[in-house]
Amino acid sequence: MAPPSTTSAPSKKGIFAASIIGTSIEWYDYYIFGTAAALVFGSLFYPGFSSVAGTLAAFGTFAVGFIARPLGAAVIGHFGDRVGRKSMLVLTLLMTGGSTFLIGVLPTYAAIGVGAPLLLVALRLIQGFGVGGEWGGAILIATEHASPRRRAVYGSFAQFGVPVGVLTSNLAFLAVSGMSNEDFMSYGWRIPFLISVVLVIVGFLVRSRLQDAPEFQQVKQDKEVSKVPVAELFRSQPRNLLLASLASIAPPAVGYTVIVYMLTYGTKVVGFDRTTLLTLILASTLVWIATIVVSALAADRFGSKKVYALGALTAVIWPIPMFALVNTGNTGLALLAFAVAAIVQGVMAGAQGGLFTEIFDVRFRYSGISIAYQVGGMIGGAVTPIVATALFGTYGSSTPIAVYVMALSLISFVTVLGLRGGSAPAATEHANGPAGTAPAAAPTAAARPAS
């Protein structure tokens, strides 16, 4: 078997830059929508509704993007497994960035009536479709260049994009939050959307220099590319796909409770002002980033499945104490609540990239990790702010919300334990040899299709 023809392999710095810059931009785009949904979209695009109904409608528009994400994961994953990882990463960047910029120039309901929310939903669908294929490609462009002993660390490059996206989106809104309410509602909220075009240009330049990893190039050279990757995925590894999808619920369930729902709950129920709350969430993202580093190192040493399961277990435990701390109205205690929530998310994020790379065969890996991640995101992320708003409206208490998030996290904890693969990497590396080479013996359980 001839080795795949390649140009010089990208440096670790190049892979890091391509993974973190692209995902940071795309999650910046995604989170500024969530922030705007919590702060302004209800009154600007659904003015005929009551305050609660307007918030629900805005969160519903936010949720629409999640509905598009699994479809984007399947379609973009299909071409990512057939054509290559690099080209799909460039496409997803342009889709999400373009739709974000257009939201920034979108007329409101007062200007064009019902056309405004319809256009908002359409752009949100495009944004969600692009994000659906983003994470899987960003993970694989890193992990497929790594040795088995370093897969979680390389996978964490893309995972940094989530908290960095939260950090930059909150900074963007903090920069305009000092405006008068009239100016903020008139044009201030548009500025974070419009400046995203600069970030997209930077991301495009970085990603256009990428190349696919030798492991995938070998599949193409040997003409072993799957004709219909999603069909082969469902036929060969349905069990791992289902369990990975359910295991992916906990991180967005905790994350969107803090990043999206808390912006409404903290201001309207507890009484924090908007700037204070944004600052607290921003500060917690620094803890999130640091935890990802520690978690990825631990996952490469002890096994990604064990570390991810530990994170899911903490996600089961933390929601009730988190709401109790926020409910005090004390800034320091609220910061503690968000910081621990960031640790909970960071533990899972640091292990997830390596874990998902290990459990799916390379022929349909892009499809597998993308679909699993996005299905979990739809269940844990899209629905949670809506359910939280409805639960508080019904019971007038945060306890049912906390119990709901705990239940979602428990599902992830139980299902990740059943995944095949994700054990300590020493044995995997011994069996497979250095990254980018063909296995010396039979494939490991992580690479072998499992039912």
Salt bridges, closest charged atoms under 4 A:
GLU26 OE2 - ARG207 NH1 3.57
ASP81 OD1 - ARG85 NH1 3.23
GLU134 OE1 - ARG207 NH1 2.74
GLU144 OE2 - ARG85 NH2 2.74
GLU144 OE2 - ARG365 NH1 3.06
GLU215 OE1 - ARG151 NH2 3.84
GLU215 OE1 - ARG365 NH1 3.32
GLU232 OE1 - ARG363 NH2 2.61
GLU429 OE1 - ARG149 NE 2.63
